Amino acid sequence: MSTTAAAIASESAYTVDAGKQIAEAGGNAVDIAVACAITATVSETIMCSLGGSAYIALKIPGQAPELIDGADAMPSAPGGGANTAWKRAHIPYGDGITVNVGHASIAIPGMLRAMELAWQRHGSLPWADIVEPALRLARSGLLASHTLVKWLAMAGEAVFFEQRESRDSFFPDGENPLGSGDFYKPPHLADSLELIAREGADALYRGDIGRALEREALAEGGFVTMADLEAYRAEVRQPIQLSSHGYQLALNPPPAIGGAMVGSMVQMYDSLWRPDMTEAHRTLAIARVQQAMFSLRREEANAAWGPSRAGEILEKEWLTRYLHKRFSPNTMHLSVATGDGTVVAITMSNGYGSGISIPGTGIPTNNSLGEPELNPAGFFAIPPGGRLVSNMSPTVVWNNAGKTLAMGSPGASRITTTIFQGWQRFAYENLGFEDMVRAPRLHVEWVDDAFTLQHEPGIDVSAAGEEFRLRPFEDIDMYFGALHVAGREESGELHALADSRRDGSQVVT
């Protein structure tokens, strides 16, 4: 079978190489993206995991766009989790944070069910072939990524040291976390991937991996049971769809909130934009859009959230909601485009990490039950089986002439503002695929009782100083997210670019 023409962008060369292998085997866009995502749980571990969450946005020519929801979900916690004894971990991330971790913080993971469902609906190669690149990497081991090393330096002792399985994975000498240039070979993960290659997602949701998770959780005050795992379903949802500057955008719908935030900013900017705006006034408009979003977030942080509320917000001039100051830093994104015009965008997260790996499997788990940002109405307020809030927003774009784009970003609270600014550069300023990623960015945050416009070099802030406190960065910085894009021109030419603000990698086959 001939190689599929494909463009792939993500944060790890190992992840991208997995997609290249599948393209060379003739796999389609969904095959490539799912193989990349499963491999990322090895190459970009802690940032994402088979024990975490995922959203998949895709658009196939001639078909409606769809969003596959693999969000973490609420288990049937006894007593509503009222007597939960969190382990509180203090991490020097940003200004310093305190997170709830440990067994009681683990939600029902959705990532693997979402990947399997995407493959079942649209894949073309055998499932075992899709898992094979990840399996080979788990068997051989790899160099620890810069992002993994950096996060372990901050959170390793506080979060990932106490449990034996976790310590064996991330503290190879039993005392010190993985460092730069260290070899990483997760214990037992290859065995787990062999099971998944044979049994599919049932290995976790109905099989031995799930039983190991249940035993560990219930023995140590956690809540996830086999009944919870067996009841979990990935969901196919109709995306929020918007028109902007001659393109259609498909965004992550409720119960996630990220898509509504991106759409809100796009619509706000539409209402402010004029062709004759100077660069300084474009900067001011972008900053005002972000300020409006953060203001609304504070006003409505506990409002009921769902499709009807999203519709109301998307109709308002000042728009969107929630986006707490610190969303989980541990996210990753990958984008895939193929020559037939298909685009796939996948964003995955493991939260801050619970610090608990499933014994005998090498699989880290999420801490979604313990994150205040993901539980805005209070802990255990969501009914059993309900999805936890997420601001992840993988996005796909297309026009009638055949131009397509997949994009998304990790980056905590900067996820949505990064995607919005990428779109602003692409659609309003007509920058190409590569330049939209490289362009400097800004982010408005409430800091020390004032809205502060934080910005990279090259942003004209001359019109914004009267309304915002200014905080310049000396260089481009991973603080401003990492926009990974893959797309196809009307001519059929493919592009991929991974953001250098993180350790990005890309390939065009």
Protein Blocks (a to p, Z undefined) as FASTA:
>chain_A
ZZdddddddfbfklmmmmmmmmmnopafklmmmmmmmmmmmmmghjacfklccdddddde
hiacddddfbdcddddehhlmmpccddddddehjbpaddedjklpccdfklmmmmmmmmm
mpmbdfklmmmmmmmmmmnopaddfklmmmmmmmmmmmmmmpmklmmmmmmnopaccdeh
iacddehklmmmmmmmmnommlmmmmmmlmmmmmmmmmnopabdfklmmmpccddddddd
ddeehiacdddddfbfklmmmmmmmmmmmmmpcfklcfklmmmmmmmmmmmmmmmmmmmm
mgccdfklmmmmmmpmnlpghjafbdcfbbcddddddfkopacdddddehjojoiacehk
lpacdfklmmmklmmnoghkacghiacddfbdcdddddfkopacddddehijmlmmmmmm
mmmmmmmnopafklmmmpccdddddeehiacddddehiacklmmmmpccdddfbdcfklo
paddddddfkopacddddfkbccddddZZ
